[in-house]
């Protein structure tokens, strides 16, 4: 997978186009995100349906490296609560609250598609409605 193709995946992800998972992930994709582990495209869709239910999530690519079998990216991901949600994946949130993830994501590729996703955290912060930013560590 090259940078241009990965860019298409990110554009579709940012547009909440869950069909991107069908096109870019292997059916048995394995995801490790902190303590959260799941397998399969449907599990990916289910996880992001929960996030997209109350959050606008935007991935910003900072760096990209790939060698054909492995890809690594540095990301800044912004989550903005678009509605109050007592049961979001980040716990109770109020519309307007913001979460910022910064980290490295390592991907293993198989047949030109993503087969394994491993998320590493450099920082995860929550900015409340009062404007105060607080570090959260790893949310999952």
N, C-alpha and C positions, 0 to 999 in steps of 0.2 A: 504494500500500500504506500503510495507516495503522498506528499504533502497536499497536492491538489485534491486527490480522492478523499483524504482525511478531512480536508476543508469542506467538501460537500457533506460528509457525515455530520460535521459540526453545525453547518448551516441548517440542515434538516432537524438535528437535535434541538437547536435553539428555536426552531419554529414549532416545536412539540410534535414533530412528525414521527410517530412511533413506527411507521413502516421502514424507517431508516435502520431499525434494529434487524428487521428481516433481511435487508439488503447488505448490511455490513458486518453482521455477527454470524458466527457459526451457530447452528441450532442448539448445540450443547455448551455455549459460552459459559465460562466459569468466572464469577465476579467475587473479588475480595476487597472489601471497603471497610477498613477498621475491623470491628467484630462482626460486621454484616457479611454473610457469605450466601450466595445463591447461584443456581445453575439454570441455564436455558433462556431462550429469547422471551418466552412468556413470563418468566420470573422478572426479567429486565423490564418488560412492558408494565407488569403489575407494580413494580417498585416505582417507576417514574410516573405512573398514573397517580399514585399517592402524592408524590411531590408536586406534580403539575396541577393537582386539584386545588392547591392553595398558594402555590409559589410560581413566580416567573423566574425561570432559571436560564442564565446566559453564560455559556462557556467562552472564555477568551484565551486563545492560544498564544502562549508566550514564546515557547521553543518547541521544535520538532526535530527528532532524529530517528532514522530507520535504517535497517540493514537487510530488509527482505523478510526475515523471520521474526524480528522484534522491532517494536516501535516504542519510543518514549516521548512524552510530551510534558511540558511544564504548563500548567493551567492556572488561571484565575477564574473562579466560578462565582457568579453573583446570584444569590437567591433573594428575591423581594416578595414578601407576603402580600398577596393581592386581596386577601380576605382573612378575617379572623378564623382560626381553626384550633380548636381545643385538642385535636388529636393529630397534628401534623407529624411528619417523620422527625422533626426537631423538637417535639413537645408542643405545648400551647404557644401559639403565635398570634400577633395582632397585625392587621393590615398596615403596611408601611414599614414593618420591621425588616431588617436586612441581615443576611448572612453572607460571609465571604470566605471561600475556600481557596487556599493557595497550596499547590503541591505538584507532585510528579505522578504521572500515571504511566504504568508500564503495560504494554500490550504484547501478547504473543499472537502471531498470525499463523493461519493455516489455510492454504488455498486462496490467499489474497483477502481473507476475512479475519475478523478479530475472534480469537478462540479463548483468550484469557485476559482478564483485566485486573490489575493490581493497583490499588489507590494508596498513595503515600502522602501523609499530611506534613506540610511545612507550617501551616497555620489555619485556624478556623475561628472566625470571630462573628459575634452577634452584635449588631448595632440596634439598640432599642429606640423607641419613639422619642426618648429624651436625648438622642444623639450620642450617647455613651457607648463606646465599643468595648466588648468584653471577650476575652479569649475563652473558647469552649473546649479546647483539646480535640479529641476525636469524638464526633457525634454518635457513631454507631457502635 
